[in-house]
Amino acid sequence: MSRTTVYTGGGSRLLIEKELGRGGEGSVHSLKSDDKHVIKLAHNPLSAEQTVKIVEMVRQQSDRLKRLTAWPVETVHETQGGAVIGFMMPKVMGRAIHTLYGPKSRMTHFPQADWRFLIHVAGNIARAVQSIHEHQIVIGDINHSNIFVAPDGVVTLLDADSFQIQTGNRLLLCGVGIETHTPPELQGVNFRVTPRTPNHDNFGLAVLIFQLLFLGRHPFAGRYLNGEPSLGDAIKQRLFAYGSDAKNRGVVAPPSTLELEAATAFLAQMFKRAFLTDGTSKTLVTARPLPSEWLHGLEVLKQSLKVCVIHGGHYYAGQLKDCPWCEIELQSKVQLFPFSAGQAKRSQFDIEAFWKQVLEVPVLLPLGTMELKPLPVANVSPWAQVQKRLYNTGIKSLLSKVGMSKERRGAQSIARARVQEVQKSWQDLQALWKADGWETLSSRLRGEIEKLEAEYSDIEPQCQRRLNQLQKDQNQNQLQRHLDSHRIENARIDGVGSARKQTLASYGIETAADVDIHSIRNIPGFGSHLTWVLLTWRARVEQDFVFNPRQSVDPRDVQQLERETAQSRLNLERQLKETLKKLEDAYHSGNREREHLNRRAAQLRQKLAQAETNLRFL
């Protein structure tokens, strides 16, 4: 029997207007003549402990707690003075946090949100958790559904009646939790009899911050190298899927994801502390980060941000050379952040001026044959003259003429060895001369520039061709939008519960449009049966599609085309500049090396002339 009237603990009558939402344990209703509060009514009679907890929370209420949470402010009774059947709480504005960090839902519900906003919200969550802990309260069930975000980034924690609180010597536990945000040491435990600690909350907080910064990816949802554990088992085994050392743990990150270090090395280490610790460490360098540490790390990241030169909606960490979001968008074909053509920072690149620079680089001609002779004229060296004087006087002179002077033979042997040494050095030099590849490299680089220039000149014509194609492909585009409007998180799909939906989201699969056999069958835990279930669900959604021939090209499709065109233009400009730099370097390096070879050749010719002159003289 539906109620229309209930009473507060003080006896005031409350008129129920309508049901706003329903969960496993209760339903939330609006109130007539009160737009600042709602009431939560239990489906079943409350236990003595649940009643004590609600009464105690009403007693412990504070302005700060009411700003941060849907905190109970009044007990609610079916009759005046009757049993507690629920409670009144502040009305919460906003949407569940998963609609913010999921790329497709974000573009719908938070269309202006960029990465700065996600960092801002992450900081607000850390600040809220810190404040709640300061009240000696443990949240317990931190997850992606019970934190709401307002358009300005203000966060509110729901389900406050599940928080763990202390009343006197009695600890009133948090009896619920979901595996996706539960730390390893609590996986599989009975929450109804297990006390929670702030350190357990710190794990769930880290997961939420990760999901915000990494756009919905779950830190433990990856491609497992040994088996297919559930998400809960992956957490228990500490299979953190990100970081350069993830493969050593038996897991790698899903495709088209932000690298861990892209959120700054400092935050990367904090995530490792959060997800790889055993949960009992007390040292500052290994324990799970506290909310205050996250606030500091997020502020450091925020202060380092720079904007992409292609996409005015792309903000990324300042230590990175290139924008990571551009690359991820190209790989995933999913728009991550808001964009308009006016946001694109058009460079001052002048293709004609650039081509003049290319033509100014001298052409390296093919090398001719390196010849040893003719040799220059050389005078007898002082060494040879001294040697000859040693055996060209007295009896030594006579012996030398008949070939019996050991001094002369020794001098000639040395001179002959020097001739051979120079000839060997010449052979080595010839090998280097023949191996010269600078002309080939320069020719190849010029060819690359010509190819890139042709692609650059075709950017605008290609954009127009694609725009024309968009107009022709209205049926497929409308179907795509229809499929995108059916979100997996809101669908009832046999065998695909909350944890599996989290795994799908971590692989970028949010809507029916993302479901195909290739994307599903490579996800851990999704075998042939679940793949078939998801494909069947998509097929049912597709059957409901009706084409509207009067509908024009969706501005979002045009916007996406403009973004990709701007991105292609800048990528080609960068490649052209880099290739020109390589061409210039090849010319200068080749010129220097050839000059060095020629100098070396001249030196060897002189040395050989000297050595042969000495040998003849001796």
C-alpha positions in Angstrom: 0.0 0.0 0.0 1.5 3.3 -1.0 1.9 6.0 1.6 0.9 9.6 1.1 1.6 10.9 4.6 4.4 10.3 7.1 5.7 12.1 10.2 9.0 13.4 11.5 10.4 12.4 14.8 9.2 15.7 16.1 5.6 14.9 15.0 5.4 17.2 11.9 3.4 15.8 9.0 5.1 15.2 5.6 3.2 14.9 2.4 4.8 12.6 -0.1 4.7 13.8 -3.7 6.3 11.1 -5.9 8.9 8.4 -6.1 12.2 9.6 -7.4 14.2 6.4 -7.3 14.2 2.8 -6.0 17.0 0.6 -4.7 17.4 -2.8 -3.1 16.7 -1.6 0.4 14.5 1.5 0.0 12.9 4.2 -2.2 13.4 7.9 -2.4 10.5 10.3 -2.6 10.0 14.1 -3.1 8.0 16.1 -0.6 5.2 18.5 -1.2 6.0 22.1 -0.2 9.7 21.2 0.4 12.0 21.3 -2.5 15.2 21.1 -0.4 14.7 17.7 1.2 13.6 14.2 0.2 12.8 11.1 2.3 14.1 7.6 2.0 11.7 4.9 3.0 12.7 1.3 3.8 11.1 -1.5 1.8 11.1 -3.8 4.9 10.8 -3.0 8.7 14.1 -1.7 10.0 16.1 -3.8 12.5 16.9 -2.5 15.9 20.5 -1.8 14.8 19.3 0.1 11.7 17.0 2.2 13.8 19.7 3.0 16.3 22.0 4.0 13.5 19.5 6.4 11.9 18.6 8.0 15.2 22.3 8.4 16.1 23.1 9.9 12.6 20.3 12.4 13.0 21.9 13.4 16.4 25.4 13.7 14.9 24.3 15.8 11.9 26.3 19.0 11.2 26.2 21.7 8.5 29.5 20.3 7.0 28.2 16.7 6.8 24.9 18.0 5.2 26.9 19.8 2.6 28.9 16.8 1.7 26.4 13.9 2.0 22.8 13.0 1.9 22.9 12.9 5.7 19.8 11.9 7.7 18.4 15.1 9.3 15.1 13.7 10.6 13.7 10.3 11.4 10.6 9.4 9.5 7.6 7.4 11.0 4.4 6.0 9.6 2.5 7.4 12.5 3.3 10.0 15.1 5.6 8.3 17.7 5.6 5.1 15.7 8.5 2.9 14.5 11.2 4.5 12.3 10.6 3.6 8.7 13.1 5.9 7.1 14.6 9.4 7.2 14.6 12.8 5.7 17.8 14.0 4.0 19.0 17.0 1.9 17.9 16.8 -1.8 20.9 16.0 -4.0 21.5 17.7 -7.3 23.7 16.3 -10.1 24.4 13.0 -11.7 26.2 9.8 -10.7 29.9 10.2 -11.1 30.2 7.4 -13.7 28.2 9.6 -16.1 31.1 12.1 -15.8 34.1 9.9 -16.3 32.6 7.8 -19.1 33.4 9.6 -22.4 30.1 9.1 -24.2 27.9 9.8 -21.1 30.1 12.8 -20.3 29.5 14.4 -23.8 25.7 14.0 -23.0 25.5 15.1 -19.4 28.6 17.2 -18.9 29.2 18.5 -22.5 31.6 21.3 -21.5 33.7 19.1 -19.1 37.4 18.8 -20.0 40.2 17.1 -18.2 40.6 20.1 -15.9 37.1 19.6 -14.7 37.7 15.9 -14.0 40.8 16.8 -12.0 38.8 19.4 -10.1 36.0 16.8 -9.3 38.7 14.3 -8.2 40.0 16.9 -5.7 36.5 17.5 -4.4 36.0 13.8 -3.7 39.3 13.6 -1.9 38.3 16.7 0.1 34.9 15.2 1.0 36.4 11.9 2.1 39.0 13.7 4.2 36.3 15.7 5.9 34.2 12.7 6.6 37.2 10.9 8.1 37.8 13.9 10.3 34.3 13.3 11.8 35.6 9.8 12.8 33.2 8.2 10.2 34.1 5.5 7.7 32.2 5.5 4.4 32.7 1.8 3.7 30.8 1.5 0.4 32.6 3.9 -1.9 31.5 3.2 -5.5 30.7 4.7 -8.9 26.9 5.0 -8.2 26.7 6.7 -4.8 28.6 9.8 -5.5 26.8 12.6 -7.4 28.4 15.5 -9.2 26.7 18.8 -9.8 27.4 20.9 -13.0 29.8 23.1 -11.0 31.8 20.0 -9.8 30.4 19.9 -6.3 30.1 16.3 -5.1 27.7 14.7 -2.7 27.9 11.2 -1.2 24.7 9.3 -1.2 23.6 6.3 1.0 25.0 8.0 4.1 22.9 5.6 6.2 25.3 2.8 5.2 28.3 4.7 6.6 30.1 3.1 9.6 29.7 5.3 12.7 30.5 5.1 16.4 28.0 5.7 19.1 29.5 5.4 22.6 31.4 2.1 22.7 29.3 0.6 19.9 30.4 0.4 16.3 27.6 0.5 13.8 29.0 -1.2 10.7 28.7 -0.6 7.0 27.1 -3.8 5.9 27.3 -3.3 2.1 30.0 -2.9 -0.6 30.7 -3.9 -4.2 33.8 -5.7 -5.4 34.9 -3.1 -8.0 35.9 -0.6 -5.3 36.7 -2.9 -2.4 40.4 -3.4 -1.4 42.1 -6.7 -1.8 42.1 -7.6 1.9 38.2 -7.3 2.0 37.4 -9.2 -1.1 34.9 -11.9 -0.3 34.4 -11.0 3.4 31.0 -10.6 5.1 30.6 -6.8 5.3 27.8 -7.2 7.9 30.3 -8.4 10.5 33.5 -6.8 9.3 34.7 -3.4 10.7 36.0 -1.0 8.1 38.8 1.6 8.4 39.7 4.8 6.7 42.5 2.9 4.9 39.8 0.8 3.2 38.1 4.0 2.1 41.5 5.2 0.7 41.4 2.3 -1.7 38.0 3.1 -3.1 38.9 6.8 -3.3 42.0 5.9 -5.4 39.8 3.8 -7.7 37.4 6.7 -8.3 40.3 9.2 -8.8 41.8 6.7 -11.3 38.5 6.4 -13.2 38.2 10.1 -13.4 41.7 10.8 -14.7 41.7 7.8 -17.0 38.2 8.4 -18.4 36.3 5.4 -17.0 39.0 2.8 -17.1 39.1 0.6 -14.0 42.6 0.2 -12.7 42.3 -3.6 -12.5 40.5 -4.2 -15.8 43.1 -5.2 -18.3 44.2 -8.0 -20.6 45.3 -10.8 -18.2 48.2 -13.0 -19.4 47.4 -15.9 -17.2 43.7 -16.9 -17.0 40.6 -14.7 -16.8 40.0 -13.7 -13.2 36.9 -11.7 -12.2 37.4 -8.1 -11.4 37.3 -8.9 -7.7 39.9 -11.7 -8.1 42.1 -9.3 -10.1 42.0 -6.8 -7.2 42.7 -9.5 -4.7 45.7 -10.6 -6.8 46.8 -7.0 -7.2 46.7 -7.2 -11.0 47.0 -3.4 -11.4 46.9 -3.1 -15.2 48.9 0.1 -15.7 52.5 1.2 -15.5 55.6 0.0 -17.4 55.9 -2.9 -14.9 52.3 -4.2 -15.3 53.4 -7.1 -17.6 55.6 -8.4 -14.8 52.4 -8.7 -12.8 50.7 -10.7 -15.5 48.5 -8.0 -17.0 48.6 -5.2 -19.6 46.3 -2.2 -20.0 43.4 -2.2 -22.5 44.0 -0.6 -25.9 43.6 3.2 -26.4 44.3 4.1 -22.8 46.3 6.9 -21.2 49.7 5.7 -19.9 50.1 5.8 -16.2 53.0 8.2 -16.1 51.0 10.7 -18.3 49.3 11.8 -15.1 52.7 12.9 -13.7 55.3 10.5 -12.2 54.2 11.7 -8.7 50.6 10.5 -9.2 51.8 7.3 -10.9 53.7 6.4 -7.7 50.6 7.2 -5.6 48.4 4.9 -7.7 51.0 2.1 -7.3 51.0 2.7 -3.5 47.2 2.6 -3.5 46.8 -0.6 -5.6 49.8 -2.7 -4.9 50.2 -2.3 -1.1 49.1 -5.1 1.2 46.8 -2.9 3.1 48.7 -3.0 6.3 51.8 -0.8 5.5 52.2 2.2 7.8 55.2 3.9 6.2 54.5 7.1 4.2 56.3 5.7 1.1 54.3 2.5 0.8 51.0 3.1 2.6 47.9 3.9 0.6 47.8 7.6 0.0 45.6 9.7 2.3 43.0 12.1 0.8 45.4 15.0 1.7 48.1 13.5 -0.5 45.7 13.2 -3.4 44.8 16.8 -3.0 48.4 17.8 -3.2 49.2 15.5 -6.2 46.1 16.7 -8.1 47.0 20.3 -7.5 50.5 19.7 -8.9 49.0 18.1 -12.0 46.5 20.9 -12.4 49.2 23.6 -12.2 51.2 21.8 -14.9 48.5 21.5 -17.5 48.9 22.8 -21.0 46.4 23.0 -23.9 46.8 21.0 -27.1 47.7 23.0 -30.2 45.2 21.1 -32.2 42.3 20.6 -29.9 41.3 23.5 -27.6 39.5 21.0 -25.3 42.5 18.8 -24.7 44.5 19.6 -21.5 47.3 17.4 -20.5 50.3 17.2 -18.1 53.0 19.7 -18.9 55.9 17.2 -18.8 54.5 15.5 -22.0 55.9 16.5 -25.4 52.7 15.7 -27.3 49.0 15.6 -26.5 48.0 12.0 -25.5 44.3 12.6 -26.1 44.8 13.2 -29.8 46.5 9.9 -30.2 43.8 8.0 -28.1 41.0 9.7 -30.1 42.6 8.6 -33.4 42.9 5.0 -32.1 39.5 4.7 -30.5 37.5 6.9 -32.9 35.7 8.3 -29.8 35.5 12.0 -29.0 36.8 12.4 -25.5 36.4 16.1 -24.8 34.3 19.0 -26.2 35.6 20.5 -29.4 34.7 23.2 -31.9 36.5 24.2 -35.0 37.0 27.7 -33.4 39.0 26.1 -30.6 41.6 24.7 -32.9 44.7 26.8 -32.8 45.5 27.3 -36.4 49.3 27.5 -37.0 51.0 30.1 -39.2 52.3 27.3 -41.4 52.9 28.5 -45.0 53.3 25.5 -47.3 54.8 27.7 -50.1 57.4 29.2 -47.8 58.1 25.8 -46.4 58.8 24.4 -49.9 61.2 27.2 -50.6 63.1 26.1 -47.5 63.3 22.6 -49.0 64.6 23.8 -52.3 67.3 25.9 -50.5 68.9 22.7 -49.1 71.7 21.8 -51.6 71.5 18.4 -53.2 74.1 15.9 -52.3 75.4 14.5 -55.6 76.5 10.8 -56.0 80.2 10.2 -55.1 82.7 9.4 -57.8 85.6 7.0 -57.5 88.3 7.8 -55.0 91.7 7.6 -56.8 95.0 7.2 -55.0 97.2 8.6 -57.8 98.6 10.8 -59.1 100.7 11.3 -55.9 102.0 14.7 -55.0 105.7 15.5 -55.1 107.5 14.6 -51.8 111.0 15.3 -50.6 113.1 12.8 -48.8 112.4 12.9 -45.1 115.1 13.8 -42.5 114.6 10.2 -41.1 115.6 8.7 -44.5 118.5 11.0 -44.8 119.8 10.0 -41.4 119.4 6.3 -42.1 121.3 6.6 -45.3 124.2 8.4 -43.7 124.4 5.5 -41.2 125.3 3.0 -43.8 126.7 5.1 -46.7 130.2 5.8 -45.2 133.4 3.6 -45.0 133.1 -0.1 -45.1 129.3 0.1 -44.6 129.0 1.9 -47.9 130.7 -0.9 -49.7 128.6 -3.5 -47.9 125.4 -1.7 -48.7 126.2 -1.7 -52.4 126.5 -5.4 -52.5 123.3 -5.9 -50.3 125.2 -7.0 -47.2 124.5 -4.0 -44.9 122.0 -4.9 -42.2 121.5 -1.2 -41.5 120.4 -0.6 -45.1 118.1 -3.7 -45.1 116.6 -2.5 -41.8 115.9 1.0 -43.1 114.4 -0.3 -46.3 112.2 -2.7 -44.3 110.9 0.1 -42.2 110.3 2.3 -45.3 108.5 -0.6 -47.1 106.3 -1.3 -44.0 105.3 2.4 -44.0 104.3 2.1 -47.7 102.2 -0.9 -46.9 100.7 0.7 -43.8 99.6 3.7 -45.9 98.2 1.5 -48.6 96.1 -0.5 -46.0 94.8 2.8 -44.6 93.8 3.8 -48.1 91.9 0.6 -48.6 90.0 1.3 -45.4 89.2 4.8 -46.5 88.0 3.5 -49.8 85.6 1.2 -48.0 84.2 4.2 -46.1 83.9 6.2 -49.3 82.0 3.4 -51.0 79.7 3.0 -48.0 78.7 6.7 -48.1 74.8 6.7 -48.0 74.2 10.4 -47.5 73.0 10.9 -51.1 70.6 8.0 -50.8 69.3 9.3 -47.5 68.8 12.8 -48.8 67.0 11.5 -51.8 64.7 9.4 -49.6 63.9 12.3 -47.3 63.1 14.6 -50.3 60.7 11.9 -51.5 59.1 11.7 -48.1 58.6 15.5 -48.1 57.0 15.4 -51.5 54.6 12.7 -50.4 53.7 14.6 -47.2 53.2 17.8 -49.1 50.8 16.0 -51.5 48.8 14.7 -48.4 48.8 18.2 -46.9 47.5 19.7 -50.1 44.7 17.1 -50.1 43.5 17.9 -46.6 40.8 20.4 -47.5 39.5 18.4 -50.6 39.4 15.3 -48.5 37.4 17.1 -45.8 34.9 18.2 -48.4 34.7 14.6 -49.8 34.0 13.3 -46.3 31.4 16.0 -45.7 29.7 14.9 -48.9 29.8 11.3 -47.7 28.2 12.3 -44.4 25.3 13.7 -46.2 25.0 10.4 -48.2 25.4 8.2 -45.1 22.5 9.6 -43.0 20.9 6.2 -42.5 24.1 4.8 -40.9 24.8 7.9 -38.9 21.3 8.0 -37.4 21.6 4.3 -36.6 24.9 5.0 -34.8 23.3 7.7 -32.7 20.4 5.4 -31.9 22.7 2.7 -30.7 24.8 5.3 -28.7 21.6 6.4 -26.9 21.3 2.9 -25.4 23.7 2.7 -22.5 24.9 -0.6 -21.2 24.9 0.7 -17.6 21.1 1.3 -17.8 20.3 -2.0 -19.6 19.2 -5.3 -18.2 21.3 -7.9 -19.9 21.4 -11.4 -18.6 24.7 -12.3 -16.9 26.0 -8.8 -17.2 25.9 -7.2 -13.8 27.6 -4.2 -12.2 31.1 -5.7 -12.2 31.0 -6.8 -15.8 29.6 -3.5 -16.8 32.6 -1.9 -15.1 34.9 -4.2 -17.1 33.1 -3.3 -20.4 33.5 0.4 -19.6 37.2 -0.1 -18.9 37.5 -1.3 -22.5 35.6 1.7 -23.8 32.4 -0.2 -24.4 29.6 2.0 -23.0 26.7 1.8 -25.5 25.2 -0.6 -27.9 27.2 1.1 -30.7 30.4 -0.2 -29.1 29.3 -3.8 -29.1 30.8 -6.0 -31.8 32.2 -9.5 -31.8 35.8 -8.3 -32.1 35.7 -5.9 -29.2 33.9 -8.3 -26.8 35.6 -11.6 -27.4 39.0 -10.2 -26.4 37.8 -9.0 -23.0 38.7 -11.2 -20.0 35.7 -13.0 -18.5 33.6 -12.6 -21.7 33.4 -15.9 -23.4 31.4 -17.0 -26.4 28.1 -17.1 -24.4 28.3 -13.5 -23.0 29.5 -12.3 -26.4 26.4 -13.8 -27.9 24.2 -12.3 -25.2 25.6 -8.8 -25.8 25.4 -9.1 -29.6 21.7 -10.3 -29.2 21.0 -7.3 -27.0 22.5 -4.9 -29.6 20.5 -6.6 -32.4 17.3 -6.0 -30.4 18.2 -2.3 -30.0 19.0 -2.0 -33.7 15.6 -3.5 -34.6 13.9 -0.5 -32.9 15.7 2.0 -35.2 13.6 4.1 -37.6 15.3 6.2 -40.2 14.2 9.9 -40.5 14.9 11.1 -44.0 14.1 14.7 -43.0 16.9 14.9 -40.5 20.0 16.9 -41.6 23.6 16.0 -40.9 24.2 15.9 -37.1 26.4 18.9 -36.1 28.3 16.5 -33.9 29.4 14.5 -36.9 30.5 17.8 -38.7 32.3 18.8 -35.5 34.1 15.5 -35.4 35.1 15.8 -39.0 36.5 19.4 -38.4 38.4 18.1 -35.4 40.0 15.2 -37.3 40.8 17.6 -40.2 42.6 20.0 -37.8 44.4 17.2 -36.2 45.5 15.8 -39.6 46.7 19.2 -40.7 48.9 19.7 -37.6 50.2 16.2 -37.6 51.3 16.7 -41.2 52.8 20.1 -40.5 54.8 18.5 -37.7 56.0 15.7 -39.9 57.0 18.1 -42.7 59.0 20.2 -40.3 60.7 17.2 -38.7 61.5 15.7 -42.2 63.0 19.0 -43.4 65.1 19.1 -40.3 66.4 15.6 -41.1 67.1 16.6 -44.6 69.1 19.6 -43.5 71.0 17.5 -40.9 71.7 14.9 -43.6 73.2 17.5 -45.9 75.4 19.1 -43.2 76.4 15.7 -41.8 77.1 14.3 -45.3 79.0 17.4 -46.3 81.1 17.2 -43.1 81.8 13.5 -43.5 82.8 13.9 -47.2 85.1 16.8 -46.4 86.6 14.7 -43.7 87.1 11.8 -46.2 88.7 14.1 -48.7 91.0 15.6 -46.2 92.0 12.1 -45.0 92.6 11.1 -48.7 94.9 14.1 -49.2 96.8 13.2 -46.1 97.2 9.5 -47.2 98.3 10.6 -50.7 101.0 12.8 -49.1 102.0 10.0 -46.7 102.2 7.5 -49.5 104.3 9.8 -51.7 106.6 10.4 -48.7 106.9 6.7 -48.0 107.6 5.7 -51.6 110.1 8.6 -52.0 111.9 7.4 -48.9 111.9 3.8 -50.1 113.4 4.8 -53.5 116.0 6.9 -51.7 117.1 4.1 -49.4 
